Amino acid sequence: MLKFNLDKQVNLTYYDQIKGQLLSAIYCGKIQEGDRLPSIQELTDSLAINYKTVRKIYLRLAQEDYIEIVKSSGTFLKKRSGERTYERMQRQAIFRLLEEIIDKAKNLGLSSKKFIELLENYATGGSSRKISLAVIDHQEEAFIFSRELEMRLGVKALPVSLDQLKGDESFSLFQESDYLLTTSWHMEEVRMLAGQHLKKLVELKPSHEIYTEIMTATQDQNVAIVIQDEQTLHASWEIFMNLYHPSTKKKFWIAPIAREDLVEKIIQEADLIFVSPMCWDEMRKRAPASKQLKTYENFISQETINHLRELQLLG
């Protein structure tokens, strides 16, 4: 059965959100005419909103011939015929979308040929412009971020540790890079470096979804984070203890894998262990199969990825 979701942060009414999700499900083939929809009570319970609010939404959808409410039977997607079919609605929506996009492209000075080229590159993940990145951070973070950028964007990303910047030959490490990337913790240091060597600087913003999931888990579980590089410990500690202010009676650890005594304690007492990709294999060997371990592939925020994709496509 189709499930609906509501986002209280967007500037859309509950009705518009429900209607939009219903039409999207129809156009994508997830629901067919005559299929049963959640009842008013079921939708009230799943969305945790007022019964009268849901009832008003359903009555309006029924008045507009999207759904049919059958007493004692349930709510169903209404069948349409003639000029009012969902197929016709979809065709009209697609045509309006094409009109709007082409008009906006023309207003931005894009020829049809250039717009189609950009659209294809954007949709396929291709790029007519190759860029090279140097990721500057502590060794572990630089490696993880660089690997992710290569996987998600198909770019050449060179990890450069902060220790490597101390030598006189540091510029040779990234002289072929188009952009230098670093996190906010090292922005001032790297900004000076970028200015000295006439390199463009981009702030690399971590994904907050990871931190939010970890802090949510600490509310009812003993949670640990195991990392590879001792130097990254200060940043992790600042994020979780100063920014997120975890308030829980459960145990919480952040430890480098080299601290064998602490890691052994974590293996024994933690319910859930978040593990850096750089020490995943070792932790999987050391922890029993029953111990819940978790790692991530995407540490970089979508905002940063989108900004870099923009640079790839448009320079």
KEVOZA-883812 format. One record per residue (C-alpha): x, y, z; residue number from 1. Coordinates in Angstrom, 3 decimals. Layout:
<nodes>
@c1: X&c2: Y&c3: Z&nr: NUM
...
</nodes>
This chain:
<nodes>
@c1: 0.000&c2: 0.000&c3: 0.000&nr: 1
@c1: 1.182&c2: 3.511&c3: -0.789&nr: 2
@c1: 2.808&c2: 5.348&c3: 2.116&nr: 3
@c1: 2.680&c2: 9.117&c3: 2.509&nr: 4
@c1: 5.159&c2: 11.390&c3: 4.282&nr: 5
@c1: 4.892&c2: 14.964&c3: 5.475&nr: 6
@c1: 7.708&c2: 17.482&c3: 5.778&nr: 7
@c1: 6.852&c2: 20.333&c3: 8.125&nr: 8
@c1: 9.901&c2: 22.303&c3: 6.987&nr: 9
@c1: 8.800&c2: 22.826&c3: 3.369&nr: 10
@c1: 6.560&c2: 25.668&c3: 2.278&nr: 11
@c1: 3.739&c2: 23.414&c3: 1.091&nr: 12
@c1: 0.384&c2: 22.615&c3: 2.672&nr: 13
@c1: -0.309&c2: 19.081&c3: 3.836&nr: 14
@c1: -2.840&c2: 18.786&c3: 1.029&nr: 15
@c1: -0.317&c2: 19.782&c3: -1.637&nr: 16
@c1: 2.242&c2: 17.323&c3: -0.245&nr: 17
@c1: -0.234&c2: 14.423&c3: -0.188&nr: 18
@c1: -1.565&c2: 15.248&c3: -3.662&nr: 19
@c1: 1.964&c2: 15.578&c3: -5.062&nr: 20
@c1: 3.014&c2: 12.222&c3: -3.644&nr: 21
@c1: -0.159&c2: 10.591&c3: -4.948&nr: 22
@c1: 0.394&c2: 11.888&c3: -8.492&nr: 23
@c1: 4.075&c2: 10.956&c3: -8.402&nr: 24
@c1: 3.135&c2: 7.394&c3: -7.415&nr: 25
@c1: 0.630&c2: 7.246&c3: -10.287&nr: 26
@c1: 3.089&c2: 8.586&c3: -12.872&nr: 27
@c1: 5.849&c2: 6.231&c3: -11.690&nr: 28
@c1: 3.560&c2: 3.202&c3: -11.852&nr: 29
@c1: 3.607&c2: 2.526&c3: -8.108&nr: 30
@c1: -0.182&c2: 2.597&c3: -7.904&nr: 31
@c1: -2.948&c2: 1.817&c3: -10.366&nr: 32
@c1: -6.556&c2: 2.913&c3: -10.717&nr: 33
@c1: -8.744&c2: 1.021&c3: -8.261&nr: 34
@c1: -5.879&c2: 0.315&c3: -5.849&nr: 35
@c1: -6.623&c2: 0.741&c3: -2.181&nr: 36
@c1: -5.145&c2: 3.728&c3: -0.323&nr: 37
@c1: -4.637&c2: 4.139&c3: 3.426&nr: 38
@c1: -7.861&c2: 4.903&c3: 5.273&nr: 39
@c1: -8.332&c2: 8.235&c3: 7.039&nr: 40
@c1: -7.552&c2: 6.583&c3: 10.366&nr: 41
@c1: -4.504&c2: 4.746&c3: 8.982&nr: 42
@c1: -3.130&c2: 7.962&c3: 7.522&nr: 43
@c1: -3.847&c2: 9.829&c3: 10.756&nr: 44
@c1: -1.875&c2: 7.248&c3: 12.712&nr: 45
@c1: 1.063&c2: 7.008&c3: 10.304&nr: 46
@c1: 1.483&c2: 10.770&c3: 9.910&nr: 47
@c1: 0.679&c2: 11.633&c3: 13.540&nr: 48
@c1: -1.620&c2: 14.511&c3: 12.606&nr: 49
@c1: -5.199&c2: 15.424&c3: 13.459&nr: 50
@c1: -7.969&c2: 13.146&c3: 12.157&nr: 51
@c1: -10.020&c2: 16.125&c3: 10.939&nr: 52
@c1: -7.035&c2: 17.403&c3: 8.939&nr: 53
@c1: -6.672&c2: 14.098&c3: 7.107&nr: 54
@c1: -10.416&c2: 13.902&c3: 6.538&nr: 55
@c1: -10.429&c2: 17.374&c3: 4.932&nr: 56
@c1: -7.535&c2: 16.371&c3: 2.663&nr: 57
@c1: -9.294&c2: 13.175&c3: 1.558&nr: 58
@c1: -12.617&c2: 14.932&c3: 0.990&nr: 59
@c1: -10.903&c2: 17.517&c3: -1.197&nr: 60
@c1: -9.092&c2: 14.807&c3: -3.171&nr: 61
@c1: -12.435&c2: 13.059&c3: -3.631&nr: 62
@c1: -14.085&c2: 16.285&c3: -4.823&nr: 63
@c1: -11.303&c2: 16.667&c3: -7.393&nr: 64
@c1: -11.860&c2: 13.064&c3: -8.584&nr: 65
@c1: -8.513&c2: 11.668&c3: -7.483&nr: 66
@c1: -9.845&c2: 9.220&c3: -4.907&nr: 67
@c1: -13.066&c2: 7.442&c3: -4.066&nr: 68
@c1: -14.145&c2: 6.909&c3: -0.467&nr: 69
@c1: -16.420&c2: 3.866&c3: -0.168&nr: 70
@c1: -18.193&c2: 3.454&c3: 3.153&nr: 71
@c1: -17.254&c2: 0.239&c3: 4.973&nr: 72
@c1: -14.847&c2: -0.672&c3: 2.154&nr: 73
@c1: -12.052&c2: 1.895&c3: 2.172&nr: 74
@c1: -10.405&c2: 4.537&c3: 0.027&nr: 75
@c1: -9.357&c2: 3.839&c3: -3.574&nr: 76
@c1: -7.644&c2: 5.574&c3: -6.448&nr: 77
@c1: -10.488&c2: 6.685&c3: -8.703&nr: 78
@c1: -10.700&c2: 5.577&c3: -12.309&nr: 79
@c1: -10.702&c2: 8.379&c3: -14.885&nr: 80
@c1: -11.778&c2: 8.468&c3: -18.511&nr: 81
@c1: -11.899&c2: 10.775&c3: -21.514&nr: 82
@c1: -9.743&c2: 13.885&c3: -21.364&nr: 83
@c1: -9.203&c2: 13.535&c3: -17.613&nr: 84
@c1: -7.113&c2: 10.367&c3: -17.538&nr: 85
@c1: -3.924&c2: 10.249&c3: -15.487&nr: 86
@c1: -1.976&c2: 9.499&c3: -18.678&nr: 87
@c1: -3.216&c2: 12.752&c3: -20.206&nr: 88
@c1: -2.384&c2: 14.628&c3: -17.017&nr: 89
@c1: 1.137&c2: 13.205&c3: -17.094&nr: 90
@c1: 1.662&c2: 14.214&c3: -20.739&nr: 91
@c1: 0.470&c2: 17.742&c3: -19.986&nr: 92
@c1: 2.750&c2: 17.991&c3: -16.952&nr: 93
@c1: 5.759&c2: 16.820&c3: -18.984&nr: 94
@c1: 4.988&c2: 19.318&c3: -21.761&nr: 95
@c1: 4.691&c2: 22.199&c3: -19.266&nr: 96
@c1: 7.997&c2: 21.138&c3: -17.699&nr: 97
@c1: 9.748&c2: 21.188&c3: -21.086&nr: 98
@c1: 8.294&c2: 24.613&c3: -21.896&nr: 99
@c1: 9.421&c2: 26.066&c3: -18.575&nr: 100
@c1: 12.928&c2: 24.589&c3: -18.793&nr: 101
@c1: 13.526&c2: 25.750&c3: -22.363&nr: 102
@c1: 12.284&c2: 29.264&c3: -21.539&nr: 103
@c1: 14.566&c2: 29.473&c3: -18.505&nr: 104
@c1: 17.532&c2: 28.145&c3: -20.497&nr: 105
@c1: 16.981&c2: 30.810&c3: -23.177&nr: 106
@c1: 16.773&c2: 33.523&c3: -20.513&nr: 107
@c1: 20.143&c2: 32.352&c3: -19.183&nr: 108
@c1: 21.700&c2: 32.643&c3: -22.626&nr: 109
@c1: 21.951&c2: 28.895&c3: -23.274&nr: 110
@c1: 21.481&c2: 27.603&c3: -26.800&nr: 111
@c1: 19.399&c2: 24.453&c3: -27.222&nr: 112
@c1: 22.538&c2: 22.503&c3: -28.173&nr: 113
@c1: 24.491&c2: 23.657&c3: -25.109&nr: 114
@c1: 21.555&c2: 23.054&c3: -22.790&nr: 115
@c1: 21.051&c2: 19.489&c3: -24.075&nr: 116
@c1: 24.785&c2: 18.822&c3: -23.627&nr: 117
@c1: 24.723&c2: 20.095&c3: -20.044&nr: 118
@c1: 21.534&c2: 18.190&c3: -19.237&nr: 119
@c1: 22.969&c2: 14.922&c3: -20.556&nr: 120
@c1: 26.208&c2: 15.391&c3: -18.604&nr: 121
@c1: 24.275&c2: 16.225&c3: -15.443&nr: 122
@c1: 21.908&c2: 13.260&c3: -15.787&nr: 123
@c1: 24.606&c2: 10.716&c3: -16.614&nr: 124
@c1: 27.262&c2: 12.021&c3: -14.243&nr: 125
@c1: 29.522&c2: 12.836&c3: -17.165&nr: 126
@c1: 31.414&c2: 16.062&c3: -17.632&nr: 127
@c1: 32.914&c2: 17.984&c3: -20.482&nr: 128
@c1: 35.439&c2: 19.473&c3: -18.070&nr: 129
@c1: 37.907&c2: 17.399&c3: -16.087&nr: 130
@c1: 38.976&c2: 18.791&c3: -12.723&nr: 131
@c1: 41.683&c2: 17.675&c3: -10.339&nr: 132
@c1: 41.353&c2: 18.067&c3: -6.556&nr: 133
@c1: 43.755&c2: 18.028&c3: -3.641&nr: 134
@c1: 42.134&c2: 17.164&c3: -0.305&nr: 135
@c1: 44.090&c2: 18.543&c3: 2.632&nr: 136
@c1: 43.375&c2: 17.223&c3: 6.125&nr: 137
@c1: 44.670&c2: 14.739&c3: 8.659&nr: 138
@c1: 45.801&c2: 11.556&c3: 6.953&nr: 139
@c1: 42.714&c2: 9.466&c3: 7.669&nr: 140
@c1: 40.216&c2: 12.137&c3: 6.708&nr: 141
@c1: 42.147&c2: 13.140&c3: 3.583&nr: 142
@c1: 42.190&c2: 9.536&c3: 2.400&nr: 143
@c1: 38.486&c2: 8.897&c3: 3.102&nr: 144
@c1: 37.319&c2: 12.154&c3: 1.521&nr: 145
@c1: 39.519&c2: 11.666&c3: -1.575&nr: 146
@c1: 38.279&c2: 8.132&c3: -2.132&nr: 147
@c1: 34.670&c2: 9.257&c3: -1.856&nr: 148
@c1: 35.150&c2: 12.158&c3: -4.288&nr: 149
@c1: 36.673&c2: 9.823&c3: -6.859&nr: 150
@c1: 33.796&c2: 7.373&c3: -6.469&nr: 151
@c1: 30.955&c2: 9.899&c3: -6.513&nr: 152
@c1: 32.294&c2: 12.410&c3: -9.036&nr: 153
@c1: 34.775&c2: 10.454&c3: -11.132&nr: 154
@c1: 37.461&c2: 13.077&c3: -10.503&nr: 155
@c1: 41.128&c2: 12.758&c3: -9.654&nr: 156
@c1: 41.424&c2: 13.501&c3: -5.930&nr: 157
@c1: 44.800&c2: 13.541&c3: -4.211&nr: 158
@c1: 44.902&c2: 13.085&c3: -0.413&nr: 159
@c1: 47.428&c2: 15.424&c3: 1.226&nr: 160
@c1: 48.006&c2: 15.174&c3: 4.971&nr: 161
@c1: 48.637&c2: 18.310&c3: 7.011&nr: 162
@c1: 52.010&c2: 16.895&c3: 8.002&nr: 163
@c1: 53.064&c2: 16.881&c3: 4.356&nr: 164
@c1: 52.587&c2: 20.656&c3: 4.192&nr: 165
@c1: 55.427&c2: 21.308&c3: 6.627&nr: 166
@c1: 58.191&c2: 20.659&c3: 4.107&nr: 167
@c1: 59.558&c2: 23.152&c3: 1.577&nr: 168
@c1: 58.411&c2: 20.962&c3: -1.291&nr: 169
@c1: 54.754&c2: 20.937&c3: -0.248&nr: 170
@c1: 53.556&c2: 22.775&c3: -3.360&nr: 171
@c1: 54.809&c2: 19.976&c3: -5.597&nr: 172
@c1: 52.166&c2: 17.731&c3: -3.999&nr: 173
@c1: 49.273&c2: 19.600&c3: -5.534&nr: 174
@c1: 50.686&c2: 21.815&c3: -8.259&nr: 175
@c1: 48.540&c2: 20.069&c3: -10.885&nr: 176
@c1: 45.336&c2: 20.382&c3: -8.832&nr: 177
@c1: 42.646&c2: 22.831&c3: -9.886&nr: 178
@c1: 41.135&c2: 23.156&c3: -6.410&nr: 179
@c1: 42.244&c2: 22.670&c3: -2.826&nr: 180
@c1: 39.635&c2: 21.208&c3: -0.466&nr: 181
@c1: 39.629&c2: 21.167&c3: 3.316&nr: 182
@c1: 37.206&c2: 21.235&c3: 6.236&nr: 183
@c1: 36.365&c2: 24.257&c3: 8.382&nr: 184
@c1: 38.876&c2: 23.190&c3: 11.061&nr: 185
@c1: 41.795&c2: 23.827&c3: 8.699&nr: 186
@c1: 40.316&c2: 26.511&c3: 6.447&nr: 187
@c1: 42.506&c2: 29.406&c3: 7.613&nr: 188
@c1: 45.732&c2: 27.433&c3: 7.253&nr: 189
@c1: 44.846&c2: 26.132&c3: 3.809&nr: 190
@c1: 43.461&c2: 29.500&c3: 2.674&nr: 191
@c1: 46.898&c2: 31.044&c3: 3.205&nr: 192
@c1: 48.459&c2: 28.196&c3: 1.247&nr: 193
@c1: 45.962&c2: 28.583&c3: -1.595&nr: 194
@c1: 46.658&c2: 32.306&c3: -1.762&nr: 195
@c1: 50.411&c2: 31.803&c3: -1.887&nr: 196
@c1: 50.181&c2: 29.343&c3: -4.774&nr: 197
@c1: 47.195&c2: 30.906&c3: -6.612&nr: 198
@c1: 44.936&c2: 27.897&c3: -6.076&nr: 199
@c1: 41.151&c2: 28.009&c3: -5.718&nr: 200
@c1: 39.831&c2: 26.882&c3: -2.336&nr: 201
@c1: 36.621&c2: 24.937&c3: -1.631&nr: 202
@c1: 35.298&c2: 24.141&c3: 1.851&nr: 203
@c1: 34.551&c2: 20.460&c3: 2.253&nr: 204
@c1: 31.501&c2: 20.091&c3: 4.474&nr: 205
@c1: 30.898&c2: 16.720&c3: 6.180&nr: 206
@c1: 27.458&c2: 15.110&c3: 6.071&nr: 207
@c1: 25.487&c2: 15.881&c3: 9.228&nr: 208
@c1: 23.303&c2: 12.815&c3: 8.674&nr: 209
@c1: 26.098&c2: 10.616&c3: 10.011&nr: 210
@c1: 26.449&c2: 12.619&c3: 13.210&nr: 211
@c1: 22.698&c2: 12.791&c3: 13.713&nr: 212
@c1: 22.336&c2: 9.018&c3: 13.367&nr: 213
@c1: 25.137&c2: 8.387&c3: 15.832&nr: 214
@c1: 23.742&c2: 10.783&c3: 18.424&nr: 215
@c1: 20.258&c2: 9.325&c3: 18.017&nr: 216
@c1: 21.686&c2: 5.864&c3: 18.668&nr: 217
@c1: 23.307&c2: 7.065&c3: 21.914&nr: 218
@c1: 19.891&c2: 7.715&c3: 23.422&nr: 219
@c1: 19.181&c2: 4.030&c3: 24.012&nr: 220
@c1: 22.413&c2: 2.180&c3: 23.192&nr: 221
@c1: 26.049&c2: 2.103&c3: 24.288&nr: 222
@c1: 27.781&c2: 3.542&c3: 21.226&nr: 223
@c1: 31.413&c2: 3.798&c3: 20.150&nr: 224
@c1: 33.336&c2: 5.314&c3: 17.260&nr: 225
@c1: 36.613&c2: 3.656&c3: 16.259&nr: 226
@c1: 39.004&c2: 5.616&c3: 14.027&nr: 227
@c1: 42.411&c2: 4.961&c3: 12.518&nr: 228
@c1: 44.317&c2: 8.209&c3: 12.984&nr: 229
@c1: 44.918&c2: 9.569&c3: 16.490&nr: 230
@c1: 45.141&c2: 13.064&c3: 14.999&nr: 231
@c1: 41.480&c2: 13.033&c3: 13.949&nr: 232
@c1: 40.348&c2: 12.440&c3: 17.523&nr: 233
@c1: 40.123&c2: 16.128&c3: 18.427&nr: 234
@c1: 37.753&c2: 16.902&c3: 15.536&nr: 235
@c1: 35.471&c2: 13.970&c3: 16.326&nr: 236
@c1: 35.395&c2: 14.918&c3: 19.987&nr: 237
@c1: 34.541&c2: 18.532&c3: 19.182&nr: 238
@c1: 31.667&c2: 17.497&c3: 16.938&nr: 239
@c1: 30.055&c2: 15.091&c3: 19.357&nr: 240
@c1: 30.764&c2: 16.739&c3: 22.680&nr: 241
@c1: 30.663&c2: 20.452&c3: 21.862&nr: 242
@c1: 28.262&c2: 20.692&c3: 18.919&nr: 243
@c1: 25.785&c2: 17.912&c3: 19.586&nr: 244
@c1: 25.818&c2: 17.927&c3: 23.404&nr: 245
@c1: 24.828&c2: 14.290&c3: 23.840&nr: 246
@c1: 22.583&c2: 13.913&c3: 26.872&nr: 247
@c1: 22.315&c2: 10.256&c3: 27.688&nr: 248
@c1: 22.980&c2: 7.838&c3: 30.501&nr: 249
@c1: 24.376&c2: 5.364&c3: 27.998&nr: 250
@c1: 28.115&c2: 4.925&c3: 27.461&nr: 251
@c1: 29.836&c2: 6.708&c3: 24.576&nr: 252
@c1: 33.421&c2: 6.273&c3: 23.363&nr: 253
@c1: 35.643&c2: 7.675&c3: 20.612&nr: 254
@c1: 38.883&c2: 5.730&c3: 20.281&nr: 255
@c1: 41.779&c2: 5.184&c3: 17.844&nr: 256
@c1: 42.191&c2: 1.543&c3: 16.916&nr: 257
@c1: 45.759&c2: 1.561&c3: 18.234&nr: 258
@c1: 44.374&c2: 1.836&c3: 21.792&nr: 259
@c1: 43.983&c2: -1.913&c3: 22.130&nr: 260
@c1: 42.852&c2: -1.815&c3: 25.759&nr: 261
@c1: 40.084&c2: 0.700&c3: 25.051&nr: 262
@c1: 39.030&c2: -1.013&c3: 21.822&nr: 263
@c1: 38.736&c2: -4.318&c3: 23.683&nr: 264
@c1: 36.517&c2: -2.626&c3: 26.269&nr: 265
@c1: 34.413&c2: -1.179&c3: 23.465&nr: 266
@c1: 34.003&c2: -4.594&c3: 21.851&nr: 267
@c1: 32.809&c2: -6.010&c3: 25.159&nr: 268
@c1: 30.448&c2: -3.199&c3: 26.233&nr: 269
@c1: 29.249&c2: -1.291&c3: 23.152&nr: 270
@c1: 25.939&c2: -2.237&c3: 21.542&nr: 271
@c1: 26.804&c2: -0.465&c3: 18.287&nr: 272
@c1: 30.235&c2: 0.469&c3: 16.906&nr: 273
@c1: 30.697&c2: 2.973&c3: 14.097&nr: 274
@c1: 33.977&c2: 2.183&c3: 12.343&nr: 275
@c1: 36.150&c2: 4.253&c3: 10.028&nr: 276
@c1: 36.563&c2: 2.601&c3: 6.589&nr: 277
@c1: 40.325&c2: 2.626&c3: 7.169&nr: 278
@c1: 40.088&c2: 0.195&c3: 10.076&nr: 279
@c1: 36.962&c2: -1.758&c3: 9.103&nr: 280
@c1: 38.774&c2: -4.965&c3: 8.174&nr: 281
@c1: 40.750&c2: -5.030&c3: 11.409&nr: 282
@c1: 37.711&c2: -4.335&c3: 13.577&nr: 283
@c1: 35.676&c2: -6.994&c3: 11.789&nr: 284
@c1: 38.403&c2: -9.529&c3: 12.581&nr: 285
@c1: 38.668&c2: -8.481&c3: 16.235&nr: 286
@c1: 34.958&c2: -8.202&c3: 17.012&nr: 287
@c1: 32.704&c2: -11.278&c3: 17.220&nr: 288
@c1: 30.277&c2: -11.792&c3: 14.347&nr: 289
@c1: 27.375&c2: -10.972&c3: 16.672&nr: 290
@c1: 28.734&c2: -7.476&c3: 17.400&nr: 291
@c1: 26.966&c2: -4.763&c3: 15.407&nr: 292
@c1: 29.452&c2: -2.735&c3: 13.365&nr: 293
@c1: 28.591&c2: 0.024&c3: 10.924&nr: 294
@c1: 30.516&c2: 2.216&c3: 8.518&nr: 295
@c1: 29.693&c2: 4.754&c3: 5.827&nr: 296
@c1: 30.491&c2: 5.408&c3: 2.190&nr: 297
@c1: 29.255&c2: 9.003&c3: 2.075&nr: 298
@c1: 30.966&c2: 11.295&c3: 4.560&nr: 299
@c1: 30.678&c2: 14.411&c3: 2.395&nr: 300
@c1: 27.558&c2: 16.589&c3: 2.402&nr: 301
@c1: 25.348&c2: 16.747&c3: -0.666&nr: 302
@c1: 25.892&c2: 20.523&c3: -0.649&nr: 303
@c1: 29.615&c2: 20.032&c3: -1.270&nr: 304
@c1: 29.015&c2: 17.367&c3: -3.915&nr: 305
@c1: 26.573&c2: 19.650&c3: -5.737&nr: 306
@c1: 29.050&c2: 22.541&c3: -5.657&nr: 307
@c1: 31.789&c2: 20.378&c3: -7.161&nr: 308
@c1: 29.399&c2: 19.026&c3: -9.809&nr: 309
@c1: 28.631&c2: 22.638&c3: -10.698&nr: 310
@c1: 32.358&c2: 23.295&c3: -11.127&nr: 311
@c1: 32.665&c2: 20.169&c3: -13.274&nr: 312
@c1: 29.822&c2: 21.163&c3: -15.551&nr: 313
@c1: 30.190&c2: 24.923&c3: -15.700&nr: 314
@c1: 33.664&c2: 25.804&c3: -14.434&nr: 315
</nodes>
